[in-house]
């Protein structure tokens, strides 16, 4: 089973969805897409820097979506190096234990969350550990349904932690987006 399928199984398990879950993705939910998957289905101002996990069904049943408050498991071990705001909630920036060289590092970004007070800068997390919950997007008046945005990026190691936020993540001149399906 691919790493990404394992992670989707962990999300389903944490949310008590069962084992027969089929995840569904609009093209706009995938990395590098410039399409929106909400509202007018128009274009994004920049290429999508991750994957949005939201819609699922059981076999051929109706399409459902993850609710706000659904638990978010960690996909791999690492250390929280920033907690920042995003336009639908908060984001956790986690440095993984994977290093490509001394000059770069790999980060996982979990976005659109409600983060517990126990998860702060320097917190070590383990695979499968519940690190947050999906934010209630409707509470802030968004047309986007609650969902988990997940990014995996490679960037220069010298970029300080306080700069690891949504001003930087869309910048393809500074960030290499790694497609999670290929991990």
N, C-alpha and C positions, 0 to 999 in steps of 0.2 A: 504494500500500500504506500502510495506517495506521501511525502511529508504533509502536503496540503490537505489531502484526504484525511490523514490522521488528525490534523488540527480541526477540520470541520466536524469530525466524529467527536472530538473533545468538546467543542462548542455545543453540539447536540446533547451530549451526555450531561454537561454542566447545567443545561436548561431543561433536562428531563424530557427531551423530545422523542426518545426511543431510538432504535437502531435502523429503522427503515426510512431514514430521512434522505430525500433528494434535494440538494441545494440548487437554487436557480439564480442565474445572473443575467441581467441586461448587459449589452455591450458597454454601456456607460459606467458600469460598476467595476470594470477591469482596468488594470494598469495601462497607462499611456492613452486611454481613450479621451477624446475631446468632447464626447457626447454626454449630455445629462440624462439621468434615468428618472427624473422627477419633473414635476411642473409642466413646462412647455416642451420638454424633451429636446431643447435647443442645444447649443454648444456651450461648453465650459470655457472660461477665459484662459485656462492652461491645461495641459495634459494631466490626467488623473495620476496621482503619485502612489496609488495603492489599489486595494481591492475592497469593495464594500460587501459585507456579509449581512443579508437581511431575509431574503425570501426562501421558503422551503415548502415541501409537501411530503406527505406520507404516500408512497407509491403513486397512485393516480388520483389522490384526493385533492381537495381544494388548496389553492396557494395561500400560505400563511406567512406572517412575518414575525421576526423576533420582537418580543415586547420590550418596552423600556424596563429597566431593572434586571434584564437577563444577565446572568453572570458571564464574565469574560475570563477564560483561562489563559495563562501564559503559554506561548508556543515553544519557548526554550528557556534555559537558564540564563540569567544575566543580572545586571545591576541597573536600577533606575537612575538615570543621570539628569532628567528634567521632567517636570510636570508643568504643562503650560495650557493656556486656553486655546480652544479652537472655536469655530463658528457655531458648533452645536453642543459644546460641553467642554471637557478637559481631555488632554492627551498625555499619555505616558510615553516617555522616550527611554528605551532600554538598550544599554550596550550589551551585546551578546558576548559569549565567550569565544566566538569565532573571529579570528583575525586573518586578514588576507596578506598583510605586511605590517611593518612598523609604521608606515606612513598613512595607512587607512584603517578604518574600523567599520564594523557592521552594526547598524542600529535597527531595532524593531520599534515601530510607532503604532500604538493602539489609540484610536481617536474616537471622539464623540461619546465620552464616558462620564460617569459619575465615579470619582475615585475616593476610596475610603481614606481616612486620616492615617491609617497604619502604613500606607504606601507613600513614601516620600523619597526625596533625593537620598541615594545611597542604599536604599532597600534592596537586598538580594532576593531574587525571585527564582522559583523552580518551575520546570515544565508542569503544566496542568494546574498550578496554583491559581486560585481565583484572585485576580489582581484589581478588578473593578467591576462595574455594572454598566450596561448600556444606558446612556442618558435619555431622558424624556424630551425628545425633540419637539413634541407638540406643546409642552409647557412654555417654550420660548416662542411659539407662534410659527414654527417652521412647517413647510409643506412636506419636508422629507420625513419618511417614517424612521423610527428608531432603528439604528443599525450600527454595526461595528466596522469601522474603517481600519484596515490593517496595511501597514507599509513595512517593507524591508529595504533599507538603503545602505549604500556604501559611500563614505565620504572621508575627507582628510581628517586624520586623527587630531590635528592641531586646532580644530575649530572648538572653541570653549563651549561648555555645557549650556550656558545661558543663551547662546545663539542657536541652539538646537530647537527651533520652533517653526511655526508655519510661515514665517517670513523667509526661511531658508529652504524648507522641504520641497516646494515646487520648482526651485531653481536648478534646472538640468545642467547648468554650467558648473555647479558646485556639488550636485548630488547625483549618484548613479542609482536609479530605482531597479531593484531586483524583483522580478516577477515571482511571487510565491509559489505558483503552480509548478515552476521549474526547479524548485529547491529539492 
